Amino acid sequence: MTLPPTRRLARYVEPEVDERRIDRVWARVGAPRAPAWSWRMPGLAAAVVAAAVIAVVVMRGRGGVAPSLSGTVIESGASETLTMPDGTTATLKPDARVRFDRFEASRVEVTLDRGEVTFDVKHSERRTWTVHAGGYDVVDRGTRFTVTADGGGVRVHVESGSVAVVRAGSSEEPRALGPGESWSSVAPGDVPPAPTARVPAPVPSAVPEESSAPVPSTVPTTERTAAAAPTAPGPRELLETANAARLAGHPRDAAQAFDALRSRYRGDPRAGLAAFELGRLRLDSLGDPAGAVEAFADAMALSPGAGFREDAEARRVEALDRMHDGRCRAARQTYLARYPSGLHAAAVGARCP
């Protein structure tokens, strides 16, 4: 097969892929490699990036989309990072093994057979990521999180964003995890432990009828009253409630929980994410663009350096555009100045005519 000159193909590659990188890609094409269905080699990251770039070059030249990774099995000999065409990465620790069961524009399913993998998934409203591990499903839309599967069960840790953990094939409510939270199964096959409420100490029973002498209480009245009062849900419980309601198709209930979290616990690291999710619900499901504008602005104020900052600014421009609000053009210019090559630059630039 005669390969076309590299420089003629450069115009089909996304801007961040330079000529030098393309030269390296074509240099690897003729090198021997393992079968496409199973990779185990030290240069995993470079090989996968090369395959992704070649796919973009060839398929864009034909007006199509890059081929899928469906059916690919990856085993790591050392710590390796797999980079996908959209920028999503999967960092495998030594001796980890993952299978891409499905890799489509709207749905990605990955099975972690063993080891530890950190996923950094690029946010997309049109795609869901599901990681299957040890009888559990970890569902995500745009998060950095780690999944570990070994003889001790399954462990999940979230660095940013949020995921939902549920036993595969069950009707149980998913367990939601936010930034900094972790979950682990006690042993393979065990049900994830649900949060348990504190039970107040029992109050001594009433005086028997045959005795008229009062029985002294071991718990003061004020303490008994405080113990019996219902405990207000904390930020973690509110996040779980919101995510469960959203997954169940109850956006209004989810919005109320997100609103309560960001209003009551403004110092919590999950408050900014809650405000962002509230804005999405108000704009996409509840028909409240004005409320969405407020929520997105609050998300940026609460978490100015968060990974969803760009999305929040873009969605705020969208909400202002729907309202025909005069602030839309200024918000558009602010986004384009901050993210001139951002993921939403083209869409934002077309708003606020």
C-alpha positions in Angstrom: 0.0 0.0 0.0 1.3 3.4 -0.9 0.7 6.0 1.8 -0.3 9.5 0.7 2.2 12.4 1.6 1.8 13.5 5.2 1.4 17.2 4.4 -1.5 16.6 2.1 -3.3 14.9 5.0 -2.5 17.6 7.6 -5.5 19.7 6.7 -7.9 17.0 7.7 -6.5 16.8 11.3 -7.9 18.8 14.2 -5.8 22.0 14.9 -4.1 20.5 18.0 -2.5 17.7 15.9 0.6 19.3 14.3 2.7 18.2 11.4 5.4 16.6 13.6 2.8 14.5 15.4 1.4 13.3 12.0 4.9 12.4 10.9 5.2 10.2 14.0 1.9 8.6 13.2 2.8 7.5 9.7 6.2 6.3 10.9 4.4 3.8 13.1 2.0 2.5 10.5 4.6 0.0 9.1 5.9 -1.2 12.4 4.8 -4.7 13.7 2.1 -4.6 16.2 -0.1 -7.0 18.3 -3.5 -8.1 16.9 -6.1 -5.3 17.0 -8.3 -7.2 19.5 -5.6 -7.4 22.2 -2.8 -5.0 23.1 -0.1 -5.5 25.7 2.9 -3.4 25.2 4.9 -0.6 26.9 4.1 2.0 24.2 0.3 1.7 24.6 -0.4 5.4 24.9 1.5 6.4 21.8 0.1 3.5 19.7 -3.5 4.3 20.7 -3.1 8.0 20.0 -1.6 7.1 16.6 -4.5 4.9 15.8 -6.9 7.6 16.8 -5.2 10.3 14.7 -5.0 8.0 11.7 -8.8 7.2 12.1 -9.5 11.0 12.2 -7.3 11.6 9.1 -8.7 8.8 6.9 -12.4 9.1 7.9 -12.5 12.9 7.7 -11.1 12.7 4.3 -14.1 10.5 3.4 -16.6 12.6 5.2 -17.3 10.0 7.9 -16.6 9.4 11.5 -13.7 7.6 13.1 -14.0 3.9 13.6 -15.1 2.5 16.9 -13.0 0.9 19.6 -15.8 -1.7 20.2 -14.4 -5.1 20.9 -10.9 -3.9 21.8 -9.2 -5.5 24.8 -6.3 -3.7 26.5 -3.9 -5.1 29.0 -1.2 -2.9 30.5 2.3 -4.0 31.3 3.1 -0.7 33.0 1.2 2.4 33.8 -0.3 3.5 30.5 -2.7 6.2 29.3 -5.2 5.6 26.5 -6.3 8.8 24.8 -9.5 8.8 22.8 -10.3 11.1 19.8 -12.5 13.4 22.0 -9.8 13.9 24.6 -11.2 11.4 27.1 -8.4 9.4 28.8 -8.1 6.1 30.6 -5.0 5.6 32.7 -4.3 1.9 33.4 -2.2 0.8 36.4 0.2 -2.1 35.8 -1.5 -5.4 35.0 -4.9 -3.8 34.4 -7.2 -5.3 31.8 -10.2 -3.5 30.2 -12.6 -4.4 27.4 -14.4 -1.8 25.3 -17.8 -3.7 24.8 -19.4 -0.7 23.1 -17.9 2.5 21.8 -20.5 4.6 20.0 -21.3 8.3 19.7 -24.2 8.1 22.3 -23.0 5.2 24.5 -19.7 3.8 25.8 -19.5 0.6 27.8 -16.2 -0.6 29.3 -15.6 -3.7 31.4 -12.8 -3.6 33.9 -11.8 -7.3 34.3 -9.0 -6.6 36.8 -6.7 -3.9 38.1 -7.2 -0.1 38.5 -8.1 2.5 35.9 -8.6 6.2 36.2 -11.1 7.6 33.7 -11.2 11.3 32.7 -14.3 11.5 30.7 -15.1 14.6 28.6 -18.6 15.9 29.3 -21.3 15.3 26.6 -25.0 15.6 26.9 -25.4 13.1 24.1 -23.3 10.3 25.5 -23.2 8.1 28.6 -20.2 6.2 30.0 -20.7 3.0 31.9 -17.9 1.0 33.5 -18.8 -2.6 34.5 -16.7 -4.1 37.3 -17.3 -7.0 39.6 -21.1 -7.1 39.2 -21.6 -3.3 39.5 -22.2 -0.5 37.0 -20.5 2.9 37.4 -22.5 5.4 35.3 -21.0 8.7 34.3 -21.4 11.6 31.9 -18.3 13.7 32.4 -16.1 13.0 35.5 -12.6 12.1 36.6 -12.9 8.9 38.7 -11.0 5.7 39.5 -12.4 2.2 39.5 -10.5 -0.8 41.1 -11.5 -4.4 40.7 -9.5 -7.1 42.6 -10.0 -10.0 45.0 -11.2 -7.5 47.6 -14.1 -6.3 45.6 -14.8 -3.1 43.7 -13.8 0.4 44.7 -14.7 3.7 43.2 -13.2 7.1 43.9 -14.5 10.4 42.4 -12.1 13.3 41.9 -14.5 15.7 40.1 -18.0 15.5 38.7 -20.3 12.7 39.9 -21.0 9.1 39.2 -23.8 6.6 40.1 -23.0 3.1 41.3 -25.6 0.3 41.1 -25.6 -3.4 41.1 -25.8 -4.7 37.5 -29.2 -5.8 36.4 -30.9 -4.8 39.7 -33.8 -2.3 40.4 -32.0 -0.8 43.4 -31.6 2.9 43.5 -28.1 4.0 42.4 -25.6 5.3 44.9 -24.4 8.8 43.9 -20.8 9.8 44.5 -19.6 13.4 44.3 -16.1 15.0 44.3 -13.8 13.5 46.9 -16.2 10.7 47.7 -15.4 6.9 47.6 -17.3 3.7 47.8 -16.3 0.1 48.0 -18.1 -3.2 48.1 -17.4 -5.3 51.2 -16.8 -8.3 49.0 -17.6 -9.4 45.5 -21.3 -9.5 45.0 -22.3 -7.6 48.1 -24.8 -4.8 47.9 -23.3 -1.3 48.2 -24.1 -0.1 51.8 -26.8 2.5 51.9 -26.5 5.4 54.3 -28.0 4.6 57.7 -29.7 7.1 60.0 -28.6 7.4 63.6 -31.2 5.8 65.9 -31.6 7.8 69.2 -31.1 6.0 72.5 -34.3 4.4 73.7 -36.3 6.4 76.3 -37.3 4.5 79.4 -40.9 3.2 79.2 -43.7 4.7 81.2 -44.2 3.9 84.9 -46.1 0.6 85.4 -49.7 1.1 86.3 -49.3 -0.5 89.7 -46.6 2.0 90.8 -47.4 5.6 91.4 -43.7 6.6 92.0 -42.1 8.4 89.1 -39.2 6.7 87.4 -36.3 9.0 86.8 -35.2 9.4 83.1 -31.6 8.7 82.3 -31.8 11.2 79.4 -32.7 14.8 80.1 -35.9 16.1 78.4 -33.9 18.5 76.2 -31.6 15.8 74.9 -34.5 13.4 74.2 -36.2 16.1 72.1 -33.1 16.8 70.2 -32.4 13.2 69.5 -36.0 12.6 68.3 -35.9 15.6 65.9 -35.2 14.6 62.3 -31.7 15.3 61.1 -31.5 17.6 58.1 -29.9 15.9 55.1 -26.2 16.7 54.5 -24.6 17.6 51.2 -23.9 14.0 50.3 -27.5 12.9 51.0 -28.8 15.8 49.0 -26.5 14.9 46.1 -27.7 11.3 46.2 -31.3 12.4 46.3 -30.8 14.7 43.4 -29.1 12.1 41.2 -31.5 9.4 42.0 -34.5 11.7 41.2 -32.9 12.7 37.9 -32.2 9.1 36.9 -35.8 8.2 37.8 -37.1 10.9 35.5 -38.2 13.5 38.2 -36.3 16.7 37.2 -38.2 19.0 39.5 -37.4 16.9 42.6 -33.8 16.7 41.4 -33.7 20.5 41.0 -35.0 21.0 44.5 -32.3 18.8 46.0 -29.5 20.5 44.0 -30.9 23.9 45.0 -30.9 22.9 48.7 -27.4 21.6 48.5 -25.9 24.8 46.9 -28.0 27.1 49.2 -27.3 25.4 52.5 -23.8 24.2 52.1 -22.0 26.9 50.1 -18.6 26.0 51.5 -18.9 22.3 50.4 -16.9 21.3 47.3 -20.0 19.9 45.8 -22.0 23.2 45.9 -20.6 24.4 42.6 -21.4 21.2 40.9 -24.9 21.2 42.4 -25.5 24.8 41.0 -24.3 23.7 37.6 -26.6 20.6 37.5 -29.4 22.8 38.7 -28.8 25.2 35.8 -28.9 22.3 33.3 -32.2 21.0 34.7 -33.8 24.4 34.6 -32.7 25.0 31.0 -33.2 21.5 29.5 -36.1 20.1 31.5 -38.0 22.7 33.4 -38.3 25.5 30.8 -36.7 28.1 33.1 -33.9 29.9 31.3 -33.9 32.8 33.7 -33.4 30.4 36.6 -30.7 28.7 34.6 -28.8 32.0 34.1 -28.7 32.5 37.8 -27.7 28.9 38.6 -24.8 28.9 36.0 -23.5 32.2 37.3 -23.6 30.8 40.9 -21.8 27.6 39.8 -18.9 29.8 38.4 -18.8 31.9 41.5 -18.7 28.8 43.8 -16.2 26.8 41.7 -14.3 29.3 39.5 -11.6 26.7 38.6 -13.8 23.6 38.2 -13.7 21.4 35.1 -17.2 22.4 34.2 -16.5 26.1 34.2 -16.4 26.3 30.4 -19.6 24.4 30.1 -21.3 26.7 32.6 -20.3 29.8 30.7 -21.4 28.3 27.4 -24.8 27.2 28.8 -25.3 30.6 30.4 -24.9 32.2 27.0 -27.4 29.7 25.6 -29.9 30.6 28.4 -29.5 34.3 27.8 -30.0 33.8 24.1 -33.3 31.9 24.7 -34.5 34.9 26.8 -33.4 37.4 24.1 -31.6 39.1 27.0 -29.4 42.1 26.3 -26.6 40.6 28.4 -26.2 37.8 25.9 -23.6 39.5 23.7 -21.4 40.5 26.6 -21.6 36.9 27.9 -20.7 35.6 24.5 -17.7 37.8 24.2 -16.5 36.8 27.7 -16.7 33.1 26.7 -14.9 33.6 23.4 -12.2 35.7 25.0 -11.6 33.0 27.7 -12.0 30.0 25.4 -11.1 31.1 21.8 -10.7 27.4 20.8 -13.1 26.0 23.3 -15.4 23.0 22.8 -18.4 25.3 22.4 -16.7 28.2 20.6 -18.6 27.7 17.3 -22.0 27.3 19.0 -21.5 30.2 21.3 -20.2 32.4 18.5 -23.5 31.8 16.6 -25.7 33.0 19.4 -27.0 36.5 20.3 -27.5 37.8 16.7 
